[in-house]
Amino acid sequence: MGNDEARIDSTSLIYHPERLVEWMKKGDCYPINIEMGITNRCNHRCVFCGLEWVPRTRQELSREILFPAFVDMKDHGVKSLTLSAESEPTLHENLIEIVQYAKNLGLDVAMSTNGQLFNKDKAEQILPYLTWIRFSVDAATEETFSMVHGTHYSNFQSVLNNIKYAVDFKKRNNLPVTIGSQIVVIEDNLHEVEKLAQLMEEIGADNLQVKPYSQHPCSNNSVNNIDLSHSDLEERLKKYKGVIYREQAIKHNQRKVYDKCYSLPFYCLIDARGNVMPCNMFYNDPAFIYGNLNDTKGSFSEIWESEKRKSIFHNIGSMRLDRCRNACVPAAKNEFLNRLKHPHLHDNFV
């Protein structure tokens, strides 16, 4: 596993010392990464979707709001955007322009997709502007894919064909983009993890992330969580190239080793309605919405520097962590920041 792949399951905060120094001094800073749901529509109905309870009425962020927001974010130190959140980003009619505009400003851009609509045209116009793209495949056969993704079985081959073309286009044009895939492991697809690893290796994807399922507290899903902490799955996957077994995420699914969420300043989420919030724990909860980009005509800094955001930040800092899901995205960051706040006895011996 290369260094870039290894960081997926840890934290990249160590590569932003100036932001860490600011946080240590002030207890606050601007985000490094922002996750965005540019549309709330999705063409699949995955059984493990953590946001199936979020209303799917058509909501999209317009270019008129996004473009000035990107400029403002860049001017205030935001480094990257992840197009994901509650949606399938390929359903936004202006996706190509959005990705290209953000990248041309100097923002790194990444995207998660189910891959069904990531056709040749999108691949050729988007891949040169992405740092990474991750295809949610979650199965190795048509039947399991159809059941897990809640879509027609024929879409499985469409997704594979789109990944194959993306890999081929990357190679032909010597692009630096990382083309990844993932499987969220549940009872229904556990038996196909190895087969999918072999399939992604044959296609030439750069990696396959093997992740645990973590249920959102508001979700009504009946998916059974599998304890992978004592499984031999990691050992069995070692013979395949590019497999990233999310060991830390699996560990964090069982316990937390930090006392509060320290990572709030370094990351935030923006939904398709323009709401800026700490993370996906707080969808549809007005008490934890920092502000709305539509109300500020795309000014992100106005929201970030507002008293409302600072008040919510303070309130979350005093919350008990048992409200949060176990395998949360910032778990590794919180472990690292907790260590900075509570150094160990021997830390000064470098």
DANORUR-V750987 format. One record per helix or strand of 2 or more residues. SS is the DSSP state (H for helix, E for strand). FROM is the first residue (numbers start at 1). TO is the last residue. Records with the same first field share a line. If there is no record, write none. Layout:
SS->FROM-TO  FROM-TO
//
This chain:
H->3-9  13-15  17-26  63-75  89-91  95-105  120-129  142-149  155-173  190-203  233-237  247-252  263-266  280-282  286-288  300-304  307-317  321-323  331-341
E->33-36  80-83  108-113  132-136  178-185  207-212  243-245  267-270  275-277  289-292
//
